[in-house]
Amino acid sequence: MGTSLMLISPLPPTKPHQFTSSIFPHKTNQPISLPSSRKTSTKIQSTRNFGNFLDLKPEYQPEALDFDLPWHHPSDRPQFDVIIIGAGPAGIRLAEQVSLYGIKVCCVDPNPQSIWPNNYGVWSDEFEDLGLEDCLDKTWSMASIYIDDNNTKYLDRSYGRVSRKKLKEKLVKSCVFNGVRFHKAKVWEIKHHEFESIVVCDDGTNLKGSLVVDASGFGSNFIDRDDHTLRKRNYGCQIAHGVLVEVDSHPYDLDKMVLMDWRDSHLGNEPYLRDGNSKVPTFMYAMPFSSNLIFLEETSLVSRPVLSYTELKKRMVARLRYLGINVKRVLEDEKCLIPMGGPLPRTPQNVMPFGGNSGVVHPSTGYMVARTMALAPIIAFSINECLGSTRMIRGKNLYANVWNSLWPMERRFARECYTFGMETLLKLDLNGTRNFFDAFFDLKPYYWQGFLSSRLSLKDLLLLSLSMFAHASNSSRFDIVTKCPVPLAKMMGNIALEAI
Ligand SMILES: Cc1cc2nc3c(=O)[nH]c(=O)nc-3n(C[C@H](O)[C@H](O)[C@H](O)COP(=O)(O)OP(=O)(O)OC[C@H]3O[C@@H](n4cnc5c(N)ncnc54)[C@H](O)[C@@H]3O)c2cc1C
């Protein structure tokens, strides 16, 4: 594993949280009421006079599936076809899809029953296309983008908040139905023998399988990454601080989610923060659930080196104060740290990566959940085909038959184009970023929607670039001409390497 990935390994598991089931009723878009305080020991007080909401202690409530799982018993199955490490969205979705073929699957995770901690947002159509729309607990018919104080754009595309509980329940129930076994442990090591791979767990269990899939997230220890010198150290990183809060009021429209609020008037009296924001800008992402319940996330879309978390939070405090948002309670908080771009895992190798560690995160946006849900059936299909002709899937066999279905040449080339988008954003200051998104969201919906959902072909991506240039303001064109040649050269170099 590369050093840069180690630096951005996932959060320590310090924050069991979730209020979802009580906040979000089972039907989409029903009136939402606030949970009453459920922890008597938690000190709850309002940030008087719009003070620092960071002083408030989040009222986390750990949440778990309310049904038991079929556990693995060493006596009942000597060998699995597929062992999946990790019960995050990627691991569970793949277990569900692979087991549909009658393949014997075991999913290993230190806590397979706990509900995922992150707040996930997706474009509603992405989940509708997959038949997962019942796993959204709230949708907004439009999204807004505040380019600056005088320019707001409204996107006619519905956005949804994923119900972590409903999605996990749905996928796990399907896994249970298909015969998936679960094992509650942390994987320490993977050993490969001639006729089987052995997954060594921290509870002393050894699981035997024909294929091992590593879906343990961004900080995976079991995948080797390509360390070709040209590609070293080219990760970008998204960092964000998100809070689900009870507030007196907030200024955002209830029928629109706020994809990006780039306004910076709140930094008027803070020259140091203002200066920092001009160079490495951050925006507010917001999901308003009601007039006094809202999810707010101050976000650095991509930075390298990663923006300081403290600075990000200071900007958020200043923004909320300026917007007159008085936080009364913090129901959840999250630190979002997502590595973007960077090299794909090295090939061939003996373990199949999937999810955060497999390069599927969108290099320009950090989104991944909907894409992972969509890719799992493709990988499951190729695993089934492959298991039909051999009992061991690893090395060149894994690469040729399964890896290539995740990353066929065209998708790898497209990824380089999305990474070019990330490299371009990394070069832009606040004004450049505003100009960029002003032009981007003026494109035909086919292009901006396709770009954000990683749906565009190479030809489409080329047409998008030309159209962007045509829509761009003169200063934006200047930015493109002066700042893009290096990222462009990098992209061309990487595409050439892929082709080789
Ligand atoms: C705070 C946050 C917010 C995000 N919001 C969005 C969003 O709104 N939309 C979007 O599309 N994407 C979002 N992402 C990006 C991405 O979708 C998530 O990171 C997603 O959770 C990745 O899924 P995963 O299954 O690959 O990994 P994870 O969700 O990290 O799951 C990995 C699982 O593997 C387990 N594990 C780890 N090591 C081992 C081991 N050694 N043995 C056994 N099990 C192990 C972990 O316990 C965990 O359960 C967000 C990311 C973060 C961090």
The ligand as a Gaussian input file, in Angstrom:
#p B3LYP/6-31G(d) Opt

LIG

0 1
 C      -17.977000      10.788000       5.780000
 C      -18.103000      10.322000       4.344000
 C      -19.203000      10.735000       3.591000
 C      -19.366000      10.271000       2.284000
 N      -20.457000      10.689000       1.574000
 C      -20.657000      10.202000       0.334000
 C      -21.830000      10.567000      -0.401000
 O      -22.626000      11.384000       0.049000
 N      -22.039000       9.999000      -1.608000
 C      -21.148000       9.099000      -2.144000
 O      -21.392000       8.593000      -3.238000
 N      -20.011000       8.783000      -1.492000
 C      -19.743000       9.296000      -0.269000
 N      -18.603000       8.945000       0.400000
 C      -17.568000       8.132000      -0.301000
 C      -17.807000       6.605000      -0.270000
 O      -19.044000       6.342000      -0.879000
 C      -17.800000       6.015000       1.140000
 O      -16.535000       6.154000       1.726000
 C      -18.205000       4.524000       1.206000
 O      -18.475000       4.232000       2.554000
 C      -17.143000       3.561000       0.713000
 O      -17.694000       2.260000       0.791000
 P      -16.799000       0.936000       0.980000
 O      -17.756000      -0.178000       1.208000
 O      -15.819000       0.830000      -0.101000
 O      -15.939000       1.198000       2.309000
 P      -16.412000       1.459000       3.805000
 O      -17.732000       2.093000       3.855000
 O      -15.260000       2.151000       4.445000
 O      -16.564000      -0.002000       4.426000
 C      -15.447000      -0.827000       4.675000
 C      -15.842000      -1.903000       5.683000
 O      -14.732000      -2.801000       5.816000
 C      -14.513000      -3.060000       7.190000
 N      -13.093000      -3.407000       7.368000
 C      -12.013000      -2.578000       7.306000
 N      -10.884000      -3.272000       7.530000
 C      -11.260000      -4.571000       7.723000
 C      -10.539000      -5.762000       8.002000
 N       -9.201000      -5.779000       8.122000
 N      -11.241000      -6.918000       8.165000
 C      -12.591000      -6.936000       8.035000
 N      -13.317000      -5.834000       7.771000
 C      -12.658000      -4.665000       7.614000
 C      -14.917000      -1.782000       7.902000
 O      -15.249000      -2.053000       9.249000
 C      -16.135000      -1.349000       7.076000
 O      -17.318000      -1.933000       7.582000
 C      -18.404000       9.401000       1.705000
 C      -17.282000       9.040000       2.456000
 C      -17.138000       9.494000       3.753000
 C      -15.898000       9.088000       4.527000

